[in-house]
Amino acid sequence: MNSEILFRPFSLKSLNLKNRVVMAPMTRSFSPNGVPTEDVANYYGKRAKGEVGLILSEGTVIERVSSSNDQNVPHFYGEKALAGWQNVINKVHDAGGAMGPQIWHMGVMDNHHSGWVPAAPFEGPSGLNRPGFNNGNTMTDADIADTIAAFGRAAADAKRLGFETVEIHGAHGYLIDQFFWDATNLRTDIYGGKTLAERTRFAVEVIKEIRRQVGDDFALIIRLSQFKPSAYTNKLAKTPQEMEAWLNPLADAGIDIFHCSQRRFWEPEFEGSDLNFAGWAKKLTGKATITVGSIGLTGEFMAAFAGESSQPSSLDELVRRMDRGDFDLVAVGRPLLADPFWVQKIHEQRTSELKGFSVEALSQLV
């Protein structure tokens, strides 16, 4: 396998990366009361030392009372949490790395298995997490305006602390995605609509506010998915034309890079082409894209979190697609969760040292 293409530099606005490998955001829940600890800082610092080109943090929630369903998910607001993140980025920079936080509002959620609940009800476009499951409030205009402002403040704080980029979490059935999905957005005001293009309005306003806060030269990423954890086969955009109408307003609002979440990166997005989601996003918008989904391992991540183990797998198909220009960056999740030096081992062709992944890796920060 010739992995040389993965180790070419990449530059875009505030990003100057030594290679094309991105650490995918992965929820870890090791930040008591929302404050990242020294262990969290060391965890990210090790990945920087291990030659990850760009580290994207686990999802870290914005300043809304019910933005999280888990008291151990980190906050990206408040003096203590931001001091914790300052320690994280300092360690990453000391190891020669680059990083962005993934800023997040979960929207309407299931109650956490721990029994902890936020001090206010969950909130979303229509109170729904999925069809038939109402577990929150419908957001008012004031709620929406405050949430947009909170996303902007989080991004401004990320830039102030020295992060190289910010990723907006717009995937996997969380708040922004709940606005995209017609099954969870039943609104009849300007934030609703019969078409996917109409339902981009909330995301567009979030992006515009973030862009206003960070300026034109700071790289902005958004993570998107067609599938939902409650609906693996769902497609928000059922045709390339619908996808174009979904993504181009986000690009026009200020997105520089689309992080296109799939469960398996090699699966084609539409009939008649082998392009995956990231391939189509790049073709339709002209923007840089990140591909992700079972890279370097057998099995996919949802099954892994349910307890399924997986083994190292070939990167040949990934390299083939990258070589023809389908996408610019490659996000890796579980291999980096289990082994901070995965990138180094690929670079040095120490493939016999690559580790598999088992669910036990989720229970500790290594």
C-alpha positions in Angstrom: 0.0 0.0 0.0 1.4 3.4 -1.0 0.0 5.8 1.7 2.2 8.7 0.6 -0.9 10.8 -0.5 -2.1 10.8 3.1 1.1 12.5 4.2 1.0 15.5 1.9 0.5 18.9 3.6 -2.8 20.6 3.5 -3.4 24.4 3.9 -6.7 26.3 4.0 -7.1 29.7 5.7 -6.1 29.1 9.4 -5.2 25.4 8.8 -1.6 24.4 7.9 -1.6 20.7 8.4 1.4 18.4 8.0 -0.7 15.5 6.6 -4.3 14.7 5.6 -5.3 12.5 8.6 -7.9 13.9 10.9 -8.8 12.5 14.3 -12.6 12.1 14.1 -14.7 13.5 17.0 -15.6 10.8 19.4 -17.7 11.3 22.6 -15.7 10.2 25.6 -17.6 11.5 28.7 -14.5 12.0 30.9 -15.1 15.6 31.8 -16.9 15.8 35.2 -19.5 18.6 35.3 -18.3 19.6 31.8 -14.7 20.4 32.7 -11.9 18.8 30.6 -9.4 17.2 33.0 -5.6 16.8 32.8 -6.3 13.3 31.5 -8.3 14.7 28.7 -5.5 17.1 27.8 -2.9 14.3 27.8 -5.2 12.1 25.6 -5.3 14.8 22.9 -1.6 15.7 23.4 -0.6 12.1 22.7 -2.5 12.1 19.3 -0.6 15.3 18.4 2.6 13.6 19.3 1.6 10.6 17.2 1.5 12.8 14.1 -2.3 13.3 13.6 -2.6 16.2 11.1 -5.8 17.7 12.6 -7.4 16.7 15.9 -11.2 17.3 16.1 -12.3 17.2 19.7 -15.2 15.1 21.0 -18.4 17.1 20.9 -18.3 20.0 23.4 -21.6 21.7 24.1 -22.6 25.4 23.8 -24.1 27.5 26.5 -27.7 26.4 26.6 -29.1 24.8 29.8 -30.3 21.7 28.0 -27.6 21.4 25.3 -26.3 18.2 26.8 -27.9 15.0 28.2 -24.6 13.9 29.9 -23.0 15.7 32.8 -19.6 14.3 31.8 -19.6 15.7 28.2 -17.3 18.8 28.1 -18.7 22.3 27.9 -17.3 24.9 25.7 -18.4 27.8 27.9 -17.7 28.9 31.5 -14.4 29.8 33.1 -13.5 26.4 34.4 -14.3 24.5 31.2 -12.5 27.0 29.0 -9.5 26.8 31.2 -9.6 23.1 30.7 -9.7 23.6 26.9 -6.8 26.1 27.1 -4.7 23.3 28.7 -5.8 20.9 26.0 -4.7 23.2 23.1 -1.5 24.1 24.9 -0.6 20.4 25.1 -1.5 19.8 21.4 0.6 22.8 20.3 3.5 21.7 22.5 3.5 18.4 20.6 3.4 20.1 17.2 -0.3 19.5 16.5 -3.4 21.4 15.3 -6.9 21.1 16.7 -10.4 22.3 16.5 -13.3 21.8 19.0 -16.5 20.2 17.7 -19.2 22.6 19.0 -22.5 20.9 19.7 -26.0 21.2 20.9 -27.6 17.8 21.2 -31.2 19.0 20.7 -34.0 16.7 21.9 -32.5 13.5 23.4 -33.3 10.3 25.2 -32.7 10.6 28.9 -29.2 9.5 29.9 -28.9 6.0 31.4 -27.3 7.5 34.5 -30.5 9.3 35.4 -29.0 12.7 35.2 -31.1 15.3 33.4 -30.4 19.0 32.6 -32.1 21.7 34.6 -34.4 22.6 31.7 -36.3 20.3 29.2 -34.5 19.3 26.0 -35.3 21.6 23.1 -35.5 21.1 19.3 -37.4 22.4 16.3 -40.6 20.5 17.2 -39.8 18.6 20.5 -39.0 15.4 18.6 -35.9 13.3 18.5 -37.3 10.9 16.0 -40.8 10.1 14.6 -43.2 9.5 17.5 -40.7 10.3 20.3 -41.3 13.6 21.9 -39.0 14.4 24.8 -38.6 18.1 24.8 -39.9 21.6 24.0 -40.4 23.3 20.7 -38.0 26.2 20.5 -39.3 29.7 20.4 -37.9 32.4 18.2 -36.0 33.7 21.4 -34.6 30.2 22.0 -33.4 30.0 18.5 -31.8 33.4 18.6 -30.0 32.7 21.9 -28.8 29.3 20.5 -27.4 30.9 17.4 -25.6 33.5 19.6 -24.2 30.7 21.8 -22.7 28.9 18.8 -21.1 32.2 17.8 -19.6 32.8 21.3 -18.2 29.3 21.4 -16.5 29.7 18.1 -15.0 33.1 19.2 -13.7 31.5 22.4 -12.1 28.7 20.3 -10.2 31.2 18.2 -9.2 33.2 21.3 -7.8 30.1 23.0 -5.7 29.4 20.0 -7.5 26.6 18.2 -6.9 26.4 14.4 -10.5 25.7 13.4 -14.0 24.9 14.6 -16.3 22.1 13.6 -20.0 22.6 13.9 -21.9 19.3 14.7 -24.7 19.2 12.2 -25.0 15.4 11.9 -26.3 12.2 13.6 -29.7 13.4 14.6 -28.6 16.3 17.0 -30.0 19.8 17.1 -28.9 21.2 13.7 -29.8 17.8 12.0 -33.2 17.9 13.7 -33.9 21.1 11.8 -32.7 19.5 8.5 -34.9 16.4 8.9 -38.6 16.6 7.9 -39.4 13.9 10.5 -38.3 16.1 13.4 -38.9 19.6 11.9 -42.6 20.1 11.7 -42.4 23.9 11.9 -44.5 26.1 9.7 -42.4 29.3 10.3 -39.2 30.4 8.5 -37.2 27.6 10.2 -39.4 24.8 8.7 -40.5 24.0 5.2 -41.4 21.2 2.8 -37.9 21.2 1.1 -34.5 20.4 2.6 -33.3 23.7 1.2 -35.8 25.6 3.3 -34.9 23.6 6.4 -31.2 24.7 6.1 -32.2 28.1 7.5 -31.2 27.5 11.1 -27.9 26.0 10.1 -27.2 28.9 7.7 -27.9 31.4 10.5 -25.6 29.6 12.9 -22.8 29.5 10.3 -23.3 33.2 9.5 -23.0 34.2 13.2 -19.9 32.1 13.7 -18.3 33.6 10.6 -19.2 37.1 11.9 -17.5 36.2 15.2 -14.3 34.6 13.8 -13.7 36.6 10.6 -13.1 35.5 7.1 -9.6 33.9 7.5 -10.6 31.2 10.1 -11.4 27.8 8.7 -14.9 26.5 9.4 -15.9 22.8 9.2 -19.4 21.3 9.4 -20.1 17.7 10.0 -23.1 16.3 8.2 -24.7 12.9 7.8 -27.5 11.5 5.7 -28.2 8.7 8.2 -29.6 9.0 11.7 -28.8 6.7 14.7 -32.5 6.0 14.6 -32.7 5.5 10.8 -29.5 4.0 9.3 -30.9 4.0 5.7 -32.3 7.6 5.9 -31.2 10.0 3.2 -31.9 13.7 3.7 -30.9 14.3 0.1 -32.3 11.6 -2.1 -30.7 13.0 -5.3 -27.6 15.0 -6.3 -29.9 17.9 -7.0 -31.3 17.8 -3.4 -27.8 17.5 -2.0 -26.7 20.6 -4.0 -29.7 22.5 -2.6 -28.8 21.4 0.9 -25.0 22.0 0.8 -24.6 25.2 -1.3 -26.5 27.5 1.2 -24.1 26.2 3.9 -21.1 26.9 1.7 -22.4 30.3 0.8 -22.9 31.1 4.5 -19.3 30.5 5.3 -18.4 26.7 5.4 -14.9 25.9 4.1 -14.9 22.1 4.7 -17.6 19.5 4.7 -17.0 16.6 7.0 -19.3 13.9 5.4 -20.2 11.2 7.9 -20.9 7.7 6.6 -20.8 4.4 8.4 -18.7 2.9 5.6 -16.7 5.3 3.4 -16.7 3.1 0.3 -20.5 3.0 -0.1 -21.8 5.1 -3.0 -24.2 7.9 -2.2 -26.4 7.7 -5.3 -27.0 5.2 -8.1 -25.0 5.5 -11.2 -21.7 6.6 -9.6 -19.3 5.1 -7.0 -18.7 8.6 -5.4 -19.3 8.6 -1.7 -20.9 11.4 0.3 -17.6 13.4 0.5 -17.0 12.9 -3.2 -20.4 14.3 -4.1 -20.1 17.2 -1.6 -16.8 18.2 -3.2 -18.2 17.8 -6.7 -21.3 19.9 -6.0 -19.9 22.7 -3.8 -16.2 22.9 -4.9 -15.3 23.0 -1.2 -12.8 20.8 0.5 -14.2 17.6 2.1 -13.3 15.1 4.8 -14.3 11.4 4.3 -14.9 9.1 7.3 -16.4 5.7 8.0 -14.7 2.5 9.0 -11.3 3.6 7.8 -8.6 1.2 8.8 -10.9 -1.3 10.5 -13.4 -4.0 9.7 -16.8 -3.3 11.2 -18.4 0.1 11.6 -18.6 2.4 14.5 -22.2 2.1 15.6 -21.7 -1.7 15.9 -18.5 -1.0 17.8 -20.2 1.1 20.4 -22.7 -1.8 20.8 -19.8 -4.1 21.6 -18.6 -5.5 18.3 -14.8 -5.9 17.9 -12.9 -5.1 14.7 -9.5 -5.8 13.1 -7.2 -3.7 11.0 -8.1 -3.5 7.3 -6.5 -2.3 4.1 -6.3 1.4 3.1 -6.0 0.7 -0.6 -9.5 1.7 -1.6 -9.3 4.9 0.5 -6.0 5.8 -1.2 -7.5 5.0 -4.7 -10.4 7.4 -4.1 -8.2 10.1 -2.6 -5.7 9.8 -5.5 -8.5 10.6 -8.0 -9.5 13.7 -6.0 -12.7 12.6 -4.4 -11.9 14.2 -1.0 -9.1 16.2 0.7 -8.8 14.8 4.2 -9.5 11.5 5.9 -11.0 11.2 9.4 -10.1 8.2 11.5 -12.0 7.3 14.7 -11.6 4.0 16.5 -8.0 3.2 15.4 -6.9 6.5 17.0 -9.1 6.0 20.0 -7.3 2.7 20.7 -3.8 3.7 19.6 -2.5 7.3 19.7 0.4 6.3 17.4 -1.7 4.8 14.6 -0.8 7.6 12.1 2.9 7.2 12.8 2.7 3.4 12.3 0.9 3.9 8.9 3.5 6.6 7.9 6.4 4.3 8.8 4.6 1.2 7.3 4.7 -0.6 10.6 1.5 -2.4 9.7 2.2 -5.5 11.8 1.9 -3.2 14.9 -1.6 -2.0 14.1 -4.2 -2.8 16.7 -7.8 -3.9 16.4 -10.6 -2.2 18.4 -12.7 -3.6 21.2 -15.4 -2.0 23.2 -13.1 -2.0 26.3 -11.2 0.9 24.7 -14.3 3.1 25.3 -14.0 2.8 29.0 -10.6 4.5 29.3 -8.5 7.4 28.0 -5.2 5.9 26.6 
